[in-house]
Amino acid sequence: MNESPYRQTRSRLVAAAPREIFELLRDPAMHPVIDGSGTVRASNGQGSKLTLGSEFGMQMRLGIPYRISNTVVEFEQDRQIAWRHFSGHRWRYELEAVGSGTLVSETWDASRLRHKWPLRLMGFTRSTGPNMERTLERLAAQFPDATE
């Protein structure tokens, strides 16, 4: 997958099994806990685990509060999960077992959007990479008993 301002990936080794990380990622209630951008506030869901085709909403805040709808569009148990916003943005997590841990790769993919200029204007092309790095730090912190 080629890197561009509209498709960015960050990776981190997390000292937990892919199964444990995947279970956390498929729980929308945990998304605000690991979010490194500070925009994800709460899940609108009933607490059910995500599967392929699941639709779920999140309460967000970027200056003003708003809600966003997502659909799970990729799902491979303990390996990969991705959801798409209504506008076409895609967030993907890929998990690869490495020794006693897992390499977690998070990808933000807005490359399919027809109108990309608002993302650049609002600073998303600059802020998304660092925000994903913070998300992966917060994800790793959910497994404190393990060591990197």
ROMI-757671 format. One line per 5 residues: number of its first residue (from 0); their letters; for each residue x negated, y, z negated of N, C-alpha, C, O. Coordinates in steps of 0.1 Angstrom, whole numbers, plus 2048, in hexadecimal, padded with zeros to 3 digits. Example, Ala and Ser with C-alpha at 12.3 -4.5 7.8 and 13.67 -1.06 7.14 Angstrom:
! residues 2
0) as) 77C,7C7,7B2,785,7D3,7B2,77C,7DF,7B2,772,7DF,7AB  780,7EA,7B9,777,7F5,7B9,77F,800,7B1,77A,80B,7B0
END
This chain:
! residues 148
0) mnesp) 7F8,7F4,800,800,800,800,7F7,80C,800,7EE,80E,7F7  7F9,815,80A,7F1,821,80B,7F5,82C,801,801,82E,7FF  7EB,832,7FB,7EE,83D,7F1,7F0,84A,7FA,7EA,84C,804  7FA,852,7F5,7FC,85F,7FB,803,868,7F0,806,862,7E6  804,875,7F2,80B,87C,7E8,819,877,7E5,81F,87A,7DA
5) yrqtr) 81F,870,7EE,82D,86B,7ED,82E,85C,7EA,838,856,7E9  822,856,7E8,821,848,7E4,815,846,7DB,80A,846,7E0  817,846,7CE,80C,846,7C5,80D,839,7BC,818,835,7B8  801,833,7B9,800,828,7B0,7F6,82A,7A5,7EB,82F,7A8  7F9,826,799,7F0,825,78E,7F0,818,788,7FB,811,788
10) srlva) 7E5,813,783,7E4,806,77D,7DD,806,76F,7D5,80F,76D  7E1,7FC,767,7DA,7FB,75A,7DB,7ED,755,7E5,7E6,758  7D0,7E8,74F,7D0,7DB,749,7D8,7DC,73B,7D4,7E5,733  7E1,7D4,739,7E9,7D4,72D,7E7,7C6,726,7E8,7BC,72D  7E4,7C6,719,7E1,7BA,712,7EE,7B3,70E,7F1,7B2,702
15) aapre) 7F5,7AE,717,802,7A7,715,804,79E,721,7FF,7A1,72C  80C,794,71F,810,78B,72A,81A,792,734,821,79A,730  819,78E,741,822,794,74A,831,793,746,839,79C,748  834,787,740,842,785,73C,847,790,732,852,795,732  83E,793,728,841,79D,71E,843,7AB,724,84D,7B2,720
20) ifell) 83A,7AE,72D,83B,7BB,733,847,7BC,73C,84E,7C6,73C  84A,7B2,743,856,7B2,74C,863,7B3,744,86C,7BB,749  864,7AD,739,870,7AE,731,872,7BC,72C,87D,7C1,72B  867,7C3,729,868,7D1,725,86D,7D9,730,875,7E2,72F  867,7D7,73C,86A,7DF,748,878,7DD,74D,87E,7E7,752
25) rdpam) 87E,7D2,74B,88C,7CF,74F,896,7D3,745,8A2,7D1,747  892,7DA,73B,89B,7DF,730,89C,7EF,732,892,7F5,72D  8A6,7F4,737,8A7,803,739,8A6,80B,72C,8A1,816,72D  8AA,805,721,8A8,80C,714,89A,80F,711,897,818,709  891,807,717,882,809,714,87C,814,71D,871,818,71A
30) hpvid) 883,817,728,87D,821,731,87A,82E,72B,86F,834,72E  882,834,722,87E,841,71C,872,83F,712,86B,848,710  871,833,70D,866,831,703,858,831,70A,84F,836,705  858,82C,716,84B,82B,71D,849,836,727,83E,838,72C  853,83E,72A,852,849,734,847,853,730,848,859,726
35) gsgtv) 83E,855,739,833,85E,737,836,86C,73D,82E,875,73B  841,86E,743,844,87B,749,84C,884,73F,84C,890,741  852,87E,735,85B,886,72C,868,889,732,870,891,72B  86C,884,73D,879,887,743,884,87D,741,890,880,741  880,870,73E,88A,866,73C,88E,866,72D,886,864,724
40) rasng) 89B,869,72B,8A0,86B,71D,8A7,85F,717,8A5,85B,70C  8AF,858,71F,8B7,84D,719,8BD,845,725,8BF,84A,730  8C0,839,722,8C8,830,72C,8D7,832,72A,8DB,834,71F  8DE,832,735,8EC,833,734,8F3,825,734,8FF,824,733  8EA,81B,734,8EF,80D,735,8F4,807,728,8F4,80D,71D
45) qgskl) 8F9,7FB,729,8FE,7F3,71E,8F4,7EA,718,8F7,7E2,70F  8E7,7EB,71C,8DD,7E3,716,8DA,7D6,71D,8D3,7CE,718  8E0,7D5,729,8DD,7C8,730,8D0,7C9,738,8CC,7D4,73C  8CA,7BE,73A,8BD,7BD,741,8BF,7BE,750,8C9,7BA,755  8B6,7C5,756,8B7,7C7,765,8B4,7BA,76D,8AB,7B2,769
50) tlgse) 8BB,7B9,778,8B8,7AE,782,8BA,7B5,78F,8BD,7C0,790  8B7,7AD,79A,8B8,7B2,7A7,8C7,7B7,7AA,8D0,7B0,7A7  8C8,7C3,7AE,8D5,7C9,7B1,8DB,7D1,7A5,8E5,7D8,7A7  8D5,7D0,799,8DA,7D7,78E,8DB,7E6,791,8D1,7EB,797  8E5,7EC,78C,8E6,7FB,78D,8E6,800,77E,8EC,7FB,775
55) fgmqm) 8DE,80A,77C,8DC,810,76F,8DA,81F,770,8D4,824,779  8DF,826,765,8DD,834,765,8D4,838,75A,8D3,831,74F  8CE,843,75B,8C5,849,751,8C8,857,74F,8CC,85F,758  8C8,85C,742,8C9,86A,73F,8BB,870,740,8B2,86B,73A  8BA,87B,747,8AD,881,74A,8AD,88F,746,8B8,895,743
60) rlgip) 8A1,895,745,8A0,8A3,743,894,8A8,74A,889,8A4,747  896,8B2,753,88B,8B9,75A,88F,8C7,75A,895,8CC,764  88D,8CE,74F,892,8DC,74E,8A0,8DB,749,8A3,8E1,73F  8A9,8D5,750,8B7,8D3,74C,8BA,8C4,74C,8B4,8BC,753  8C4,8C0,743,8C8,8B2,743,8CF,8AE,74F,8D7,8B6,755
65) yrisn) 8CD,8A2,753,8D5,89C,75F,8D5,88D,75D,8CE,887,755  8DC,886,766,8DD,877,766,8D8,873,774,8DB,879,77E  8D2,867,774,8CE,862,781,8D2,853,781,8D2,84C,777  8D6,84F,78D,8DA,841,78F,8CF,839,797,8C8,83F,79F  8CD,82D,793,8C3,824,799,8C8,817,79C,8D2,812,796
70) tvvef) 8C2,810,7A6,8C6,803,7AA,8B9,7FB,7AB,8AF,7FF,7B1  8B9,7EF,7A5,8AE,7E6,7A6,8AD,7E0,7B4,8B7,7D9,7B8  8A2,7E3,7BB,8A1,7DE,7C9,897,7D4,7CB,896,7CE,7D6  88E,7D1,7C1,884,7C7,7C2,884,7C0,7B4,884,7C7,7AA  883,7B3,7B4,883,7AC,7A8,87D,79E,7AA,882,796,7B1
75) eqdrq) 871,79C,7A4,86B,78F,7A3,867,78D,795,85E,793,790  86E,783,78E,86C,781,780,85D,781,77C,855,779,782  85A,789,772,84D,78A,76C,842,78F,775,836,78E,772  846,794,781,83C,798,78B,83E,7A6,790,835,7AE,792  84B,7A9,793,84E,7B6,79A,85C,7BA,798,865,7B2,798
80) iawrh) 85E,7C7,795,86B,7CD,795,86A,7DB,79A,861,7E3,798  874,7DF,7A2,875,7ED,7A7,883,7F1,7A8,88C,7EA,7AA  885,7FE,7A5,892,804,7A7,891,811,7AF,887,817,7B0  89D,814,7B5,89D,81F,7BE,8A8,829,7B9,8B3,826,7B5  8A4,836,7B9,8AD,841,7B6,8B7,843,7C1,8B5,83D,7CC
85) fsghr) 8C1,84A,7BF,8CB,84D,7C9,8C5,854,7D6,8CA,852,7E1  8BA,85B,7D3,8B4,863,7DE,8AA,85B,7E6,8A5,85F,7F0  8A6,84F,7E1,89D,846,7E8,890,844,7E2,888,83C,7E6  88C,84C,7D7,880,84A,7D0,880,83C,7CB,88A,836,7C7  874,835,7CA,873,828,7C6,868,827,7BB,85D,82C,7BD
90) wryel) 86B,821,7B0,862,81F,7A5,860,810,7A4,869,808,7A3  853,80B,7A5,850,7FD,7A6,845,7FA,79B,83C,802,799  847,7EF,794,83D,7E9,78B,839,7DB,790,842,7D3,793  82C,7D9,792,827,7CC,796,81E,7C7,78B,816,7CF,785  820,7BA,787,818,7B4,77C,810,7A9,782,815,7A0,789
95) eavgs) 803,7A9,77E,7FA,79E,782,7F2,79A,775,7EB,7A1,76F  7F3,78D,772,7EC,787,767,7DD,788,76A,7D8,784,774  7D6,78D,760,7C7,78F,761,7C2,78B,753,7C3,792,749  7BB,77F,753,7B6,77A,746,7C1,779,73C,7CC,772,73F  7C0,77F,730,7CA,77E,726,7D4,78A,726,7DC,78B,71E
100) gtlvs) 7D2,792,730,7DB,79E,732,7E2,79E,73F,7E3,794,746  7E7,7AA,742,7EE,7AC,74F,7EA,7BA,755,7E9,7C4,74E  7E7,7B9,762,7E5,7C6,769,7F3,7CB,76E,7FA,7C4,775  7F6,7D6,768,803,7DC,76C,801,7E8,775,7F9,7F1,772  807,7E7,781,806,7F2,78B,814,7F8,78C,81E,7F2,78F
105) etwda) 814,805,78A,821,80D,78C,81F,815,799,815,81C,79B  829,815,7A1,829,81C,7AE,836,825,7AF,841,821,7AC  833,832,7B2,83E,83B,7B5,83E,83D,7C4,834,841,7CA  849,839,7CB,849,83A,7DA,855,842,7DE,860,83E,7DE  851,84E,7E3,85B,857,7E9,858,859,7F8,85D,862,7FE
110) srlrh) 850,850,7FD,84C,851,80B,858,84F,815,857,854,821  863,849,811,86E,847,81A,878,852,81A,881,852,822  876,85C,811,87F,867,811,87E,86F,81E,873,871,824  889,874,822,88A,87C,82E,884,88A,82B,87C,88F,834  888,890,820,883,89E,81D,87A,89D,811,87F,89C,806
115) kwplr) 86D,89E,814,863,89C,809,85F,8AA,803,85A,8AA,7F8  861,8B4,80A,85C,8C1,806,860,8C5,7F8,859,8CC,7F0  86D,8C2,7F3,870,8C6,7E5,868,8C0,7DB,865,8C5,7D0  863,8B3,7DE,85A,8AD,7D4,84D,8B4,7D2,848,8B6,7C7  847,8B9,7DD,83B,8C0,7DC,83E,8CE,7D6,836,8D2,7CD
120) lmgft) 849,8D4,7D9,84C,8E2,7D4,84E,8E1,7C5,84A,8EA,7BD  854,8D6,7C0,857,8D4,7B1,84B,8CF,7AA,84C,8CD,79E  840,8CC,7B1,834,8C7,7AA,833,8B8,7A8,82A,8B3,7A1  83D,8B0,7AD,83D,8A2,7AA,831,89B,7B0,82C,891,7AB  82C,8A0,7BC,820,899,7C2,814,89B,7BA,80B,892,7BB
125) rstgp) 813,8A5,7B1,808,8A7,7A8,80A,8A0,79B,800,89B,795  816,8A1,796,818,89C,788,81B,88D,787,819,887,77C  81F,887,791,824,879,790,818,86F,78C,81A,867,784  80C,871,792,801,868,78F,7FE,868,780,7FD,85E,779  7FB,875,77B,7F8,875,76C,804,870,763,801,86A,759
130) nmert) 810,873,768,81B,86E,760,81C,85F,760,81F,859,755  818,858,76B,818,84A,76B,80D,844,762,80F,83A,75C  802,84B,762,7F7,847,759,7FB,847,74B,7F8,83E,743  803,852,747,808,853,739,812,848,737,813,842,72C  81A,845,741,824,83A,73F,81D,82D,73D,821,825,734
135) lerla) 813,82A,744,80C,81D,742,805,81D,734,804,812,72E  800,828,730,7FA,829,722,805,825,718,803,81E,70E  811,82B,719,81C,829,710,821,81B,711,825,815,707  821,815,71D,824,807,71F,81B,7FE,717,81F,7F5,710  80E,801,719,803,7F9,712,805,7FA,703,802,7F0,6FC
140) aqfpd) 809,805,6FE,80B,808,6EF,816,7FF,6EA,817,7FE,6DD  81F,7FA,6F2,82A,7F2,6ED,825,7E4,6E9,82D,7DC,6E3  819,7E1,6EC,813,7D4,6E9,807,7D6,6E0,7FC,7D2,6E4  809,7DB,6D4,7FD,7DF,6CB,7F5,7D4,6C5,7EA,7D6,6C1  7FB,7C8,6C4,7F4,7BD,6BE,7EA,7B7,6C7,7E1,7B0,6C2
145) ate) 7EB,7BA,6D4,7E1,7B5,6DD,7D6,7BF,6DF,7D8,7CB,6DD  7CB,7BA,6E3,7BF,7C3,6E6,7BC,7C3,6F4,7BD,7B9,6FB  7B7,7CF,6F9,7B3,7D0,707,7A5,7CA,709,7A0,7CA,714
END
